[in-house]
């Protein structure tokens, strides 16, 4: 592989204008395709194989008049202190607000609280339900303004009005500002790392091109824009990482005396090999999201995997082509001075000062760890283990209005309903009954209603609603506890357990669904998929890394280190978002369960980045070892060449992810904190501390591979050993005339 990539790098460098034109043509074609592609329908969230989804599908089939995915709003009215909401002036204000909202073009219907009995027992609180004919994403500004105006109208009349439901629910987004801040931080870190504008700018430029090509391709093939969030975030991350590594290797090869085109070829042949396998591990982690079995998550994973593949292709072709335009501009000032001043013999490049291998921070740190591997290893393990202890209390769930800031109307509406109608009112359960073929459908539904009403934890059961055909019915059950409580989860399981007896006695099929039940099913599905996902992703990555490093210990160590960093990151998440430690510091006003998708999401994203750092750092160690260095000297050599790059890449990612902590949505805060913590632990504690300590303890055994396995595994030559036998490889013997 090293020879192939070497030739590819030289070709791209020499034919740089052609390569740049080809990439610009590809991007232009994809952008045109995306612009002309029909608008993809929004992804409908489904969880196949769960009872909630079965009930949801049944209701959609038997109650065709109901548009289940339409937006809904709950207008909550609270009377002034000491007054009743049904008193004449308050009732008139409520009626006036309902009439104003009902006149909206997208409104399908409004349920008057005084006609439906949606008034609390103490008479102080009432709510009106507004149904829309479109999804919340398609609500116009006029429809949303009508709801917010209701708040002002109520205030003018002395009635407190708050809005809940999905109509005003903001779609969680990373935001263009966050991306811009991330790019700015990356530029600063790259400038500090390389010291030249050209070297700092190329990784950013190629990463942006990769995002443009990837996102345009996603839209052009008809995938919805909701799949682009993860693709954009990871495309930026790995695009910068991969280019950073290759530019750094190019600078090293130039400093060792190679011509620009030769240095570009060798950089792609060596660092490019690491980029290929690092990219493969990321693709495996993202494509592995299909194991979960949730279509939306699968699409997001595949879209992001495709964008990562584009980033790899750009790093191997477009980047060396651009290096051809900035051959010397990407080099340090000392190198440029050396090229301007020939040595005493007048025909060789003076690189003595450049090649002097002065100990850098990475060298000193690696030397420290290699001399004290046991102490360093124990401290690192104890520290990460202590941080991971809160994971034992991990609870999964889907955040709702209860997790919103108290400054939002959604949260205030949630609290008002809980106070007026009980905590379970915010999480009603929908029970679907299939009575097709049952001899007495009404009797079966009545029996089901009695069974539900007598179950512990149920406050009320609304009268059944039959469809026109009379072969299905729907009941609404209000629990005694809130939607995210463990008692409600137990109640859902208890109600589902009653379905067997009902089926046996009446022949009716009872299914429990609703937002609360669906959230419970999502959490369970994520939990069930976690171990298979880890097994598939980690297993394939270990096999891939065995091919890269031709070792058993190194890949196993890499996987175990990843589990340590992820465990510590989850410990931080539980401590902050469940226990409330330092919650005020980042603006978390309400503790609760961790988002159900967080474990899978965090593992998928961080695993890819962790393997990037592992491959970038350890390939230089492997390269030094195969070239004759001792095991401990190879560790120090690897750090001398790669530690600065890994630190820069990790710093960029931590800064970008930490920017999400400032977001208003609790889900975005959780993602930002979890990702930033995981990258910090993995890059600085695991890869930069535990990895050298373990390799120092193992010595030569770290690179041991049984003979029978060595014969089976292909030799991909990631360390570039074969490049030493390429005839064209010779140090510079003449001054480079190009001044770029």
N, C-alpha and C positions, 0 to 999 in steps of 0.2 A: 504493500500500500504506500509506503514512504516514497518509493521510486515514482509511482503513478502520480501522487500528489506533488512531488517535486517537479515533474514535467508539466503538470497542470499549472503550478505557480509560475514557472518560467514562461509558459505560453501566455498566460494572462498578463504578465509583466511586459513581455515583448510586443504582444498584440493589444496593448492597453486601450487604444482608441476603439478598436473593434469590440472589445469586451464591454466597455462603457456604453457604446451605442446599442449593443444587444440588450443590456440590462435596462437601459432607458426605453427601448422599444417594447420589452416585455411589460414594464410598468405602465407605459402609455396604453398598451393594448388592454391590460387588465383594468385600468382605471376607466377606459372607454366602455368596457364590458360591464363594469359595475354601475356606471352612470346610466346605461341603457337597459340594465336588468330590471325586470318588474319587481316591485316592492314585495319582499318575502313576508308571508303572514307571520305574526308573532308566534313564538313557540308556546304551545300549551303545555303546562306542567302536568305530568302524569307519572304515576308510580306503578307500573304494571306488576301484577302478581299480588297486590295487596287488597284487603277487603274494602278499604276506603275507595279504591279505584273501581272495584267491581260495582259497588253501590252507586258511585258517581255515574258510571256508564249506564247502569240500569235506570236511574232517574232520567238521564238524558234521552234514553230510548222510549221510556213509557210516558214521560211528561214532555213531549216535544215542544209544547208552547213556552216552556221556561228556558230562558237563555242563561245557563248556569255560569258562564264566564263574564256576564255583564257586570259593570261596576255597580257598587251599592254604597249608599251613605246612610248613616244614622244621625239624625239631628236630635240632640239631647237637650231637653228644656228643664231647667231647674228654677223653681219659684224663689222669690226673695225670702229671706229669713222670716219665719212666722206666718207665711202665706201658703195657700194651696195653688197648685198649677192649674186647677180647674176653676178657680175663681174667675169672675166675669172679665176683668181687665187682662189677666194673664192668659186666659183661654182665647180672648180676641187677638192678642199678640201672636199666640201660637198659630191660630188659624190664618192670620195674615201672612206669616212667614211661609207656611205650607203652600198657600195659594201662589205666592211669588215663585217658589222653587218649582212647583208643578208646571209652571208655564214654560220651562226650558225645552228647547227643541229636541234634546237627547233624552229627556226624562220619559221613562216608560210607565211609571206609576208611583204614587205616593200613598202610603198608608197613614191615615189620620189616627193619632193615638187615642183620641176620645171615642172613635168609632170601633177601634180594634181592642180597646182595653189596655193599651200599652202605657198604663199609669201605675206608679209604685203604690204599695199598700198604704204608705203614709201620706200619699197624695202630693208629695213635693216634686216628684220627678216624672217626666214623660219622654217618650221618644217617637219620632216619625221615621219610617223606613222609606228611602228613596231608591228606586230601581232605575237603572239606565239601560238603554239598548245597545251600548257599546262597552268595550273594556275600558279600564281606567287609563290605559295608555292612549286611547283615542278620544278621551274627553277633551272638549274644547275649553279654551280659557273662559269663555262665556259661562259654561256650565259650572266651572270651578268658582268663578267669581260670584255666581248666584249663591253658592253655599257660604262663601266667606262673608257676603253681604248679610246673610241671615244672622250671623253673629252680631254685626253692628246694629241690625234692626232690633234684635232682642235686647241688646244693651240699652238702646234708647227707650225701650218699653219697661226696663227694669227686670227683665227675665234673662237669666244666664243661658246662653246658647253655645253648645260645643258640637263639633262635627267629628264623628268616627266613621269607620268603614274603609273601604278600599278607594273611594272616589278621590280623596285628597292624598292618598298614600304616595309618597315620593319614591320613584324608582331608585334603588341604591346604585350610585355611580361613583367611579373613581374621580371623574371630573377632569376637564382639560387643564385646569389650574394645577392640579396635583401632578399630572404628567409633565407640565412645563417646569414645575419646581424640581421634579426628579431629573429632568434633562439638564437643568442649570447646575444642580448639585453634581451630577456626573461630569459636567464640563470642568467644574472646579477641581474635582478629584483627579481627573485625567491630566489636567494642566499641572497639578502638583506632582503627579507621578512621572510624567514625561518631560515637562519643562519646555515644550514647544507647542505652538498653536496647531501646527500641522499634525503632529502625533496625537494631540488631544482631540482634534477635530475629526480625524478619519473614523475612529470607532463610532462616534456619534452619527456621522454622515451615513455610514453603512448600516447602522442600526435603524435609522429613520427610513432608509430605502427598503430595508427588509420588512419593516412594519407596513410601509405603503404597499408593497407587493403582496404581502400576506393578507392584509385586510381587504384590499381590492379583489383578490382572488376569492376570499370568503363570500363577499357580497355578490361577485359575478356569478358564482355557481348556485346562488339562490338561498344561501343560509341566512338566517335572520341576524340582525345587528346585535342581538343579545349574546351571540356566541363570540363576539369580537373582544369583549372585556379582558378575558384571560389571555387571549392571543396577543393583544396589544401590550399587556403588562409583561408577559414572558418574552415576547419578541424584543422589547426594549432591553430587558435584562440580559438575555443570552446574546443578543446582537452586540452589545457593548463588550460583554465578557470575551466572546470569541475573537473579536477584532483586537481587543486589548492584548490578548495572549500572542496573537500572530505578529502584531506590530512590535511588541516587546522582543520577540525572538528575532525579528528582522534587524532590529537595532543591535542585538547581541552579535549576530552573524556579521554585520557590517563592521562592528568594533573589532572583530577577530580578523579582519582584513579581506573579506570577500567582496567581490563586485556587487553592485546593487542588484542586477538580475539574478546573480547566483545566490545572494542573500535572500531574495524573495522566494526563489525556488526551495532553498533549504528551510526557510521559515514555514512555508506551506507543507513541505515534506515531513517536518518534525512536529511543530506546534499544530499544523493542520491535521495531522493524524490524531492528536489528542482532541482536537475540536470535533472531529468526526465521531469519535466514540463517546465524548461527553454529550454531543447532540443526540446520539442514539439512546443514551440512558434517559434523557429528558423525554424523547419521543415515546419510549416504552412506558414511562411513568404517566404521561398524559393519555396515551391511547389505552392504557390499562384502566382508565376511569370507566370504560365500557363494562367492566366487571360488576360495577354497582347496579347496573340495570335500570338507570333513570335516563331516558332519552335526551333530555336537555343537557345533563352532565356529560353524556357521551359526545354530543355535538360540540360542546365547549372544549372537551379534551382533544378531539380530533382536529378542530380548527386551530387550537393552540399548537398541537403537534406539527401541523402543516406549516405554521408560521416559523416554528423552530427549525424545521428542515430548510426553509428558505434562508434563514439566518446562517445556517451552516454553508449552504451553497454560495451565498454572497461573501462570506469570510474566505472561502477557498478560491474565488474567481474575481469578484469585483474589487476586493481589498488589495490583492497584489497588483491589479491593474492600476488602481489609484496610487499605490506606492511608486509606480513608474513615473507618475507626474510629480511626486514629492520625494525623490530619491534621497536627497540630502536634507531637505527641510524637516523631515521627521527625526533627524538625528540630533543628539545633544550639541550644545555650542562647542564643547571641546573637540568633538569629531569634526565639525565644520572648519574649525581652525586648523586641525591637523591636515585636512584635505587641501587647505589653502597654502600650507607650508610643507613642501616635500622634504624628505630626510636627506642626510648628508650625501648619499649615493645618487640623489637626484631622480631616481626612477621607482622608488617604492613608497608606499603610503606610510606615513609616520603614525603608527597606532600604538606605540609603546605605552604612552600615558593612558590611552583608552583601555588597553588590555590589562593594565595592572589590576589585579584582583584584590582590591582593598576590602577588608571585612566590612560588610554593611550590617544593618540592624537584623536582617534575616539570618546572616551568618552567625552573629553573636547570640541570637536567641536559640538557634539550632544547636550551637555548641553547648549552651547552658543546659538544654534539655537532654542532649546525648550524654552529658556527664552525670546527670541526676535523673535517670529515667524512672526509677521506682518511685521516688518522692513526687515527681511531677505527675505520674500516672495516678497515684493514689489521691492526690489533691484534686485532680480533674474529675476522677470518678466520683469521689465523695461529694464534690460541689454539684455536679450534674444530677447525681442521685437525690440529693437534698432538694434541689429545685423541682424534681419530678414527683416528689411525695404527694402534692395536692391532687395528682391525677387519680388517686384512689377515690376521690369524691366527685369525679367527673359525671355530670348529668347532661344529657343531650336533649335538645328541644328546638323549636322554631320560634324566634322572637316575634312578638306581636306588639300591639299598642302599649302593653304594660311596660315594655322596655324603652319606650320613647321618653324623651325629655319632658319634664313637667311643664316646660314652656310651650309645648305643642298642644293644639286643640284636640288631637287624637288621644293623647294621654289624659287630658282633663275629661274628655268624654268617657273614656274607659273607667276612670275613677268615679265619675258621677253615676254611671250605670251600676258599678259594683256596690256603691253605697246605697242606691235606691232599690235595686232589685236582687242584690246578692252577688258574690264573686263569680258564681258559675254562669251568670247570665251572659258574660262576655265570651263564653266558650260553649255555646249550645251544641248538642249532638243531633245529627240528622239520622233517623232510622228509616231505611228503605225496606219495604216488605213486598216480596214477589208472591202474589197469591194466584198466579195463573194455574189453572187446573185444580184449584182447591174447591171442594164441594160447597163450603160456606165461607166465602172470603171475608164477609163482615164479622162473623164470629171469630175467625182466625185473627183478624186485626184487633178486635176487642180483647182477646186473650193476650196478645202481644202487649197491648197498652197496659193491661193490668199487671203483667209481669214486670214491665219496665218501671211502673209507678211504685211497685213494692220493693224494688231493689235498693239496698242501702246506698246512700250518696246521691239519690235522685230527688230533686226538689219538686219538679212538675213535669207532666207530659201533656203536650198540646193535643187537641182533638185531631184524629187522623184525617188526611186529605187524600181522596181517591182520584186516580186519573179517569179520563172519560171512558176508557174501556173497562174500568172496574177490576183490572187484573194486577194493580199495583197501588200501594198506599205509602204515604210519607208521614212520619211523626217527628216532632221536635221535642227533645229531652233536655231539660236544664239541670246540670249537675249542681251540687252544693258547694263545690270548690272551683277555683280558678282554672283556666285552660292549661297553664304550665305546671300545675301541681302534680305530685306523684299520686295523690288520691284520685284525681281525675283519670290519670292513666290506668290505675287499678280498676276504676269504674268501667272504662271502655272494655277492658278485658273481661270483666264480670258480665257485662251486657252481651258480649259476643259469645260467652259460654252458655248463655240462656238459649241461643239460637238452635242448638241441637235438640233440646226438649220440645221447643215449639215446632220444629220440623217433624219430629216423631209423632206429635199429637195432632197436628193440623195439616201438615204438608206444606206449610208456608215457609219461605226462606227469608230470614231476617239478616240484614247487613247494616253495620254501623259506619257512618261516614260523617262529613262535616269538616270544617277547618281544623278543629281540635283533634279529631280522630285521624285526619290525614297527617297532621304534624307528628302524632305519635307513631304512625306507620312509617313515615319518612325516617324518624330517629331509629326505629327498629331495623329498617332496611339498611341504613348506613352502618349500624353496629354489626349486623350480620355480614355485610360486605367487607368490613375492615380487614379481617384476617385473610380472606382469599385475595384481596387486593394487594396486601403486603406480600403474601406468598408469591404471587405472580410477578409483581414489579421487582421486589428484592431478589427473587430467584433468577429472573432473566438478567438483571443487572450484575449479579455475581458471576454468571456464566460469561457475560460480555467482558467484565473486568478480568476474568481469568485469561481470556484471549489477549487482552491488552497487555497485562503485566506478566503473563506466564507464571502465575503464582497462585497458591491457594490461600495463604494467610492474608495477603493484601486485600483481595476482594471481600473476604469474610470480615476482616477488621473494618473495612469501609462501611459495610452494611450495619455492623453493630454500632459503630460510631454515629451513624445517622439515627438509629433508634434512640440513642442517648440524647442527642440534640433535640429531636422531636419530643421526647418525653419531658425534657426540661421546659421546652416551649409551651407544652400543654399545661405543665404545672403553673407557669406564669399566668396563662389564660384563666385557669380555674381560680387561682388566688385573687385575680383582679375582678373578673366578671361574675364569679359565683360567690366568693367570700367577701369581696368588696375592698380588698387591700389596695390602697393607693388609687381607688376608683375615682375619688374626687379630683385627683391630679390630672386625669385625662378626660374628665367630663362624663363619667359613667354614673348616672343618677339612680339606676335601678339594677340590682343584681338579679341573676336568673340563670337558667340553664345555658350551656354553650350551644351555639348554632349547630344543628345536626350535621350539616355538610362540612363543618370546619375540619374534623379529623382527616377525611378523605382529601379535601382541598389542600390542606396544609402539607400532608404527606406527598401529594402529587407534585406540588410546586417546589417544595424544599428539597425533595429527593433529587430532582433534576439539578438544582443549583449546587447541592452538596456533592454530587458526583462530578460536577464541573470542577469544583475546587480540588477534589481528590485527584482527578486525572491530571489537571494542570500542575499540581505540586509533585505528585509521585512519579509522573513520567520523566521529569528531570532527574529524579533519584535513580530510577531504573536505567536511564540513559548513562549516567555516571557509573553505575555499578557494572553494566555490560561493557563499558570502556575500560574497566580495570580498577576502579576505585573500590576501597573497602566499604563494607556496609555502612559504617558510621560516617566515613568521609562522603559517601554518596548522599546521605541525609543532609549534611551541611551544604554540599554542592547544589542539591535541589532547592534548598532554601535561599542560597545566594542568588540563584537565577529567577526563582518563581515566587518567593514570599511577597515581594513588593507588588507583583501583579495580583496575587490572590487577595492581599489586603485591600488594594484599590478596588477590585471587583466587589468584594464583600462590603466595603464602605459605601459604595454607590448603591447597592441593593438595600442596605440597612437604612440609608437616608431616604431612599424612595419609598420604602414600605412604611417607615416611621411617619412620613407625611400623611398617610391615611388615618393615623390616630387622631388627627385634628378634624376629621370628618364628623358630620352631625349624626349620621346613622350608627347605632350601636354595632351593627353587623360589620360596617366598614372599619370602625375602631378595632373590633376584635381581629379582623383580618390583618390590619396594619400591625398591631402589637404582636400577634402570633408569628407573622412572617418575619418581622424585624428581629424578634427574639430568637427564632429558629436559625436564621442566617448568622446572627452573632455567635450563638453557641456552636454552630457547626463549623464556621470558618475559623474562629479564634480559639475555641476551647478544644474542639475535636481535631480539625485538620492541622492547625498550627501548634497544638500542644500534645494531645494524646497520640496522634499518628506518629510523630517522630519518636516519642517515648516508647511506643510499642515496637516500632521497627528497630530501635536501638537495642531493646531487650532480645528481640528475635535474631538479630545479626544476619548472617548469610541465610539462615533458615527462612527468613521472610520471603526470599525469592526461590524457594524450593518448589519444584513441580515433579511429580512422579514421571519416570521415563515413559510409561505406557500412555499417560495423559498428554505428555509433551508431543508424542507422535500423532495423537488424535487432533489436538487443537491446532488450528492454522497459525502460522507465524506472520502476524501483520506488521511486524517491525515498526512499532509505534515510536521507538527511540531513534529511528533513522540510521541504524547501523549500515544498511545497504548503500546509503548515500556516500559513504566513504569510499565505495568502489566505483562510483560514477566517474567516468573519465573526465568529464567536464569540470569537476570540482578541483579548483586550484585557487590559492590565495591571490589577491591582486598583485600584479607585477608591473603595473603602470599607473600613472596618475589618472584619476577619473576626470575627464574634461567637463562632464556635465555639472552644471551648477543650477540646482533647482531651487 
